[in-house]
């Protein structure tokens, strides 16, 4: 784990050093983050913070707080990341391959676990082939195709009499589903170190989607809802 990465459980009090693992700089950063979080996720207490009914990751600057389920096992007293991953698998069909405690060394942090699972799903879809769908296209052609855009044709007049402004359906991989997948790859890549094996894997998958338009992350979130009606079972595990 990196020095700025702290693993705790739900409903746990995290004290400021020297009485606990929380530095004063990290404490200040998480305090500033609280107003942006859902109610009850993280609360200030005297000389520290207390987690609520929330599991997942909270990032504040260079510090990361990983909150795992409040489960205790006499054989494995450390927080069990595998339990949370199995919960995610049950809710979102995330592939389960991680087991053991958070200190098991199988992954650097929970975000890496999710990114690795995502890349494996995208790799599986690459082997099966990207989904293609019909998308409206407009182009200037020498032969009619689809329907003629009369408004554009009249506007251009005789100067473009040799060309036909056509609107037609094109079967392409550059559709909403694949655009969301590529946008998610970009988000995942931004959170990986440049020389890691996962980063190289993300770059390879992005290259395989070179014919797909890039979307800003905010646009991808809006497109996702309209893309899902394609009802691709193979895409459902990573277009959540």
DRENDO-1510 file (C-alpha; in Angstrom, 1 decimal, always signed):
<recs>
REC; n; res; u; v; w
REC; 1; UNK; +0.0; +0.0; +0.0 .
REC; 2; UNK; +1.2; +3.5; -0.7 .
REC; 3; UNK; +1.8; +5.8; +2.3 .
REC; 4; UNK; -1.2; +7.9; +1.4 .
REC; 5; UNK; -3.5; +4.9; +1.3 .
REC; 6; UNK; -5.4; +4.0; +4.5 .
REC; 7; UNK; -7.7; +1.0; +4.9 .
REC; 8; UNK; -10.5; +1.1; +7.5 .
REC; 9; UNK; -13.9; -0.5; +8.1 .
REC; 10; UNK; -17.4; +1.0; +8.2 .
REC; 11; UNK; -18.2; +2.7; +11.5 .
REC; 12; UNK; -14.6; +3.0; +12.5 .
REC; 13; UNK; -13.0; +6.0; +14.2 .
REC; 14; UNK; -9.7; +7.1; +12.7 .
REC; 15; UNK; -7.5; +9.1; +15.1 .
REC; 16; UNK; -5.0; +11.7; +14.2 .
REC; 17; UNK; -1.3; +10.9; +14.8 .
REC; 18; UNK; +0.3; +10.1; +17.2 .
REC; 19; UNK; -2.9; +8.4; +18.5 .
REC; 20; UNK; -3.8; +6.9; +15.1 .
REC; 21; UNK; -2.7; +6.6; +11.5 .
REC; 22; UNK; -4.2; +9.8; +10.2 .
REC; 23; UNK; -1.7; +12.7; +9.5 .
REC; 24; UNK; -3.0; +16.2; +10.2 .
REC; 25; UNK; -2.6; +17.1; +6.5 .
REC; 26; UNK; -4.7; +14.1; +5.5 .
REC; 27; UNK; -7.3; +15.0; +8.2 .
REC; 28; UNK; -7.6; +18.5; +6.8 .
REC; 29; UNK; -7.9; +17.2; +3.2 .
REC; 30; UNK; -10.7; +14.8; +4.1 .
REC; 31; UNK; -12.5; +17.4; +6.2 .
REC; 32; UNK; -12.6; +19.6; +3.0 .
REC; 33; UNK; -14.0; +16.6; +1.1 .
REC; 34; UNK; -16.9; +15.9; +3.4 .
REC; 35; UNK; -19.3; +18.5; +2.0 .
REC; 36; UNK; -19.0; +16.8; -1.4 .
REC; 37; UNK; -19.9; +13.4; -0.1 .
REC; 38; UNK; -23.3; +11.8; +0.5 .
REC; 39; UNK; -24.6; +12.4; +4.0 .
REC; 40; UNK; -23.1; +10.2; +6.7 .
REC; 41; UNK; -20.3; +8.7; +4.7 .
REC; 42; UNK; -17.6; +10.5; +6.7 .
REC; 43; UNK; -18.0; +12.5; +9.9 .
REC; 44; UNK; -15.6; +14.7; +11.9 .
REC; 45; UNK; -15.1; +13.6; +15.5 .
REC; 46; UNK; -12.7; +14.9; +18.2 .
REC; 47; UNK; -9.1; +14.4; +17.0 .
REC; 48; UNK; -10.2; +12.4; +14.0 .
REC; 49; UNK; -12.8; +11.1; +11.6 .
REC; 50; UNK; -15.5; +8.4; +11.7 .
REC; 51; UNK; -16.7; +6.3; +8.8 .
REC; 52; UNK; -20.4; +5.7; +8.3 .
REC; 53; UNK; -22.5; +3.1; +6.4 .
REC; 54; UNK; -20.4; +3.3; +3.2 .
REC; 55; UNK; -17.9; +1.0; +1.5 .
REC; 56; UNK; -15.6; +2.2; -1.3 .
REC; 57; UNK; -13.0; +4.8; -1.9 .
REC; 58; UNK; -12.7; +8.4; -0.9 .
REC; 59; UNK; -9.9; +10.4; -2.4 .
REC; 60; UNK; -8.8; +13.8; -1.1 .
REC; 61; UNK; -5.8; +15.2; -2.8 .
REC; 62; UNK; -3.0; +12.6; -2.6 .
REC; 63; UNK; -4.7; +10.6; +0.1 .
REC; 64; UNK; -7.0; +7.7; -0.4 .
REC; 65; UNK; -9.4; +6.2; +2.2 .
REC; 66; UNK; -10.5; +2.6; +1.4 .
REC; 67; UNK; -13.6; +1.7; +3.5 .
REC; 68; UNK; -14.3; -2.0; +3.7 .
REC; 69; UNK; -17.3; -3.9; +5.2 .
REC; 70; UNK; -17.6; -4.2; +9.0 .
REC; 71; UNK; -16.9; -7.9; +9.1 .
REC; 72; UNK; -14.7; -9.6; +11.6 .
REC; 73; UNK; -13.0; -13.0; +11.4 .
REC; 74; UNK; -10.9; -14.4; +14.2 .
REC; 75; UNK; -8.7; -16.2; +11.6 .
REC; 76; UNK; -8.2; -13.0; +9.5 .
REC; 77; UNK; -8.5; -9.9; +11.7 .
REC; 78; UNK; -7.5; -7.5; +8.9 .
REC; 79; UNK; -10.3; -5.9; +6.8 .
REC; 80; UNK; -11.5; -8.2; +4.1 .
REC; 81; UNK; -11.3; -6.6; +0.7 .
REC; 82; UNK; -12.4; -9.9; -0.9 .
REC; 83; UNK; -15.8; -9.6; +0.8 .
REC; 84; UNK; -16.4; -6.2; -0.8 .
REC; 85; UNK; -15.4; -7.4; -4.2 .
REC; 86; UNK; -17.8; -10.4; -3.9 .
REC; 87; UNK; -20.5; -7.9; -3.0 .
REC; 88; UNK; -19.7; -5.9; -6.1 .
REC; 89; UNK; -19.8; -9.1; -8.1 .
REC; 90; UNK; -23.2; -9.9; -6.9 .
REC; 91; UNK; -24.6; -6.4; -7.7 .
REC; 92; UNK; -22.8; -5.6; -10.9 .
REC; 93; UNK; -21.6; -8.9; -12.4 .
REC; 94; UNK; -18.0; -7.9; -11.7 .
REC; 95; UNK; -15.7; -11.0; -12.3 .
REC; 96; UNK; -14.6; -12.3; -8.9 .
REC; 97; UNK; -11.0; -13.4; -8.8 .
REC; 98; UNK; -9.7; -11.7; -5.7 .
REC; 99; UNK; -9.8; -13.3; -2.3 .
REC; 100; UNK; -8.1; -12.7; +1.0 .
REC; 101; UNK; -7.5; -9.6; +3.1 .
REC; 102; UNK; -6.6; -6.1; +2.0 .
REC; 103; UNK; -3.0; -6.8; +3.0 .
REC; 104; UNK; -2.8; -9.9; +0.8 .
REC; 105; UNK; -0.7; -8.0; -1.8 .
REC; 106; UNK; -3.0; -9.2; -4.7 .
REC; 107; UNK; -3.7; -5.6; -5.7 .
REC; 108; UNK; -2.4; -2.2; -4.6 .
REC; 109; UNK; -5.8; -0.8; -3.8 .
REC; 110; UNK; -9.5; -1.4; -4.4 .
REC; 111; UNK; -9.6; +0.9; -7.4 .
REC; 112; UNK; -6.9; -1.2; -9.1 .
REC; 113; UNK; -9.0; -4.3; -8.4 .
REC; 114; UNK; -12.0; -2.8; -10.2 .
REC; 115; UNK; -9.9; -1.4; -13.1 .
REC; 116; UNK; -8.3; -4.8; -13.6 .
REC; 117; UNK; -11.7; -6.5; -13.7 .
REC; 118; UNK; -12.9; -3.9; -16.2 .
REC; 119; UNK; -9.9; -4.4; -18.5 .
REC; 120; UNK; -10.4; -8.1; -18.5 .
REC; 121; UNK; -14.1; -7.7; -19.5 .
REC; 122; UNK; -13.1; -5.3; -22.3 .
REC; 123; UNK; -10.4; -7.7; -23.5 .
REC; 124; UNK; -13.0; -10.5; -23.6 .
REC; 125; UNK; -15.3; -8.3; -25.7 .
REC; 126; UNK; -12.4; -7.5; -28.0 .
REC; 127; UNK; -11.9; -11.2; -28.7 .
REC; 128; UNK; -15.6; -11.6; -29.5 .
REC; 129; UNK; -15.7; -8.4; -31.6 .
REC; 130; UNK; -17.0; -4.9; -30.9 .
REC; 131; UNK; -20.7; -4.4; -31.4 .
REC; 132; UNK; -21.7; -2.6; -34.6 .
REC; 133; UNK; -24.8; -0.6; -35.1 .
REC; 134; UNK; -26.4; +1.7; -37.7 .
REC; 135; UNK; -25.6; +5.3; -37.2 .
REC; 136; UNK; -26.9; +8.2; -39.3 .
REC; 137; UNK; -24.2; +9.7; -41.6 .
REC; 138; UNK; -24.1; +12.7; -43.9 .
REC; 139; UNK; -21.8; +12.9; -46.9 .
REC; 140; UNK; -21.3; +14.5; -50.3 .
REC; 141; UNK; -21.4; +11.7; -52.9 .
REC; 142; UNK; -21.4; +11.3; -56.7 .
REC; 143; UNK; -24.1; +8.6; -56.5 .
REC; 144; UNK; -27.3; +8.7; -54.5 .
REC; 145; UNK; -27.3; +6.7; -51.2 .
REC; 146; UNK; -30.0; +6.6; -48.6 .
REC; 147; UNK; -32.0; +9.9; -49.0 .
REC; 148; UNK; -30.9; +13.2; -50.4 .
REC; 149; UNK; -30.7; +16.2; -48.1 .
REC; 150; UNK; -32.8; +18.6; -50.2 .
REC; 151; UNK; -32.3; +21.5; -47.9 .
REC; 152; UNK; -28.5; +21.3; -48.2 .
REC; 153; UNK; -28.7; +20.5; -52.0 .
REC; 154; UNK; -30.8; +23.6; -52.7 .
REC; 155; UNK; -28.6; +25.8; -50.4 .
REC; 156; UNK; -25.5; +24.7; -52.4 .
REC; 157; UNK; -27.2; +25.4; -55.7 .
REC; 158; UNK; -25.6; +24.8; -59.1 .
REC; 159; UNK; -22.1; +25.2; -57.7 .
REC; 160; UNK; -22.5; +21.7; -56.3 .
REC; 161; UNK; -24.6; +20.2; -59.0 .
REC; 162; UNK; -22.1; +17.4; -59.5 .
REC; 163; UNK; -22.4; +16.3; -55.9 .
REC; 164; UNK; -25.4; +14.8; -53.9 .
REC; 165; UNK; -25.8; +15.6; -50.3 .
REC; 166; UNK; -27.0; +12.3; -48.8 .
REC; 167; UNK; -28.1; +11.0; -45.5 .
REC; 168; UNK; -27.7; +7.3; -44.9 .
REC; 169; UNK; -27.3; +4.6; -42.3 .
REC; 170; UNK; -23.8; +3.3; -41.8 .
REC; 171; UNK; -23.0; +0.0; -39.9 .
REC; 172; UNK; -20.1; +1.0; -37.7 .
REC; 173; UNK; -18.3; +0.4; -34.4 .
REC; 174; UNK; -18.3; +4.2; -33.8 .
REC; 175; UNK; -21.6; +4.0; -31.8 .
REC; 176; UNK; -22.7; +5.1; -28.3 .
REC; 177; UNK; -21.8; +1.8; -26.5 .
REC; 178; UNK; -18.2; +1.7; -27.8 .
REC; 179; UNK; -17.8; +5.4; -27.1 .
REC; 180; UNK; -18.7; +4.9; -23.5 .
REC; 181; UNK; -16.3; +1.9; -23.3 .
REC; 182; UNK; -13.5; +4.1; -24.7 .
REC; 183; UNK; -14.2; +6.9; -22.3 .
REC; 184; UNK; -14.1; +4.5; -19.4 .
REC; 185; UNK; -10.8; +3.2; -20.6 .
REC; 186; UNK; -9.4; +6.8; -20.6 .
REC; 187; UNK; -10.6; +7.3; -17.0 .
REC; 188; UNK; -9.0; +4.0; -15.9 .
REC; 189; UNK; -5.8; +4.8; -17.7 .
REC; 190; UNK; -5.5; +8.2; -16.0 .
REC; 191; UNK; -5.5; +6.4; -12.6 .
REC; 192; UNK; -2.7; +4.0; -13.5 .
REC; 193; UNK; +1.1; +4.6; -13.4 .
REC; 194; UNK; +2.7; +5.0; -16.8 .
REC; 195; UNK; +5.0; +2.0; -16.6 .
REC; 196; UNK; +2.6; -0.6; -15.0 .
REC; 197; UNK; +1.3; -3.7; -16.8 .
REC; 198; UNK; -2.3; -2.5; -16.4 .
REC; 199; UNK; -1.5; +0.8; -18.0 .
REC; 200; UNK; +0.0; -1.0; -21.0 .
REC; 201; UNK; -3.1; -3.2; -21.2 .
REC; 202; UNK; -5.3; -0.1; -21.1 .
REC; 203; UNK; -3.3; +1.5; -23.9 .
REC; 204; UNK; -3.6; -1.6; -26.1 .
REC; 205; UNK; -7.4; -1.7; -25.6 .
REC; 206; UNK; -7.6; +2.0; -26.4 .
REC; 207; UNK; -5.7; +1.4; -29.6 .
REC; 208; UNK; -8.1; -1.4; -30.6 .
REC; 209; UNK; -10.9; +1.2; -30.4 .
REC; 210; UNK; -9.0; +3.7; -32.6 .
REC; 211; UNK; -12.0; +3.9; -35.0 .
REC; 212; UNK; -14.3; +5.0; -32.1 .
REC; 213; UNK; -14.8; +8.7; -31.3 .
REC; 214; UNK; -13.5; +9.9; -27.9 .
REC; 215; UNK; -16.1; +11.4; -25.5 .
REC; 216; UNK; -15.4; +13.6; -22.5 .
REC; 217; UNK; -16.2; +11.7; -19.2 .
REC; 218; UNK; -19.3; +13.9; -18.5 .
REC; 219; UNK; -20.7; +13.2; -22.0 .
REC; 220; UNK; -20.1; +9.5; -21.5 .
REC; 221; UNK; -22.2; +9.4; -18.4 .
REC; 222; UNK; -25.1; +11.0; -20.3 .
REC; 223; UNK; -24.7; +8.8; -23.3 .
REC; 224; UNK; -24.6; +5.6; -21.2 .
REC; 225; UNK; -28.3; +5.7; -20.4 .
REC; 226; UNK; -29.2; +6.0; -24.1 .
REC; 227; UNK; -26.7; +3.4; -25.1 .
REC; 228; UNK; -27.9; +0.7; -22.8 .
REC; 229; UNK; -31.2; +0.0; -24.7 .
REC; 230; UNK; -29.0; -1.9; -27.3 .
REC; 231; UNK; -29.4; -4.6; -24.5 .
REC; 232; UNK; -26.1; -6.3; -25.3 .
REC; 233; UNK; -25.6; -9.0; -22.6 .
REC; 234; UNK; -21.9; -9.1; -23.4 .
REC; 235; UNK; -21.6; -5.4; -22.8 .
REC; 236; UNK; -23.8; -5.3; -19.6 .
REC; 237; UNK; -21.0; -6.4; -17.3 .
REC; 238; UNK; -19.0; -3.2; -17.9 .
REC; 239; UNK; -21.5; -0.6; -19.2 .
REC; 240; UNK; -23.0; -0.1; -15.7 .
</recs>
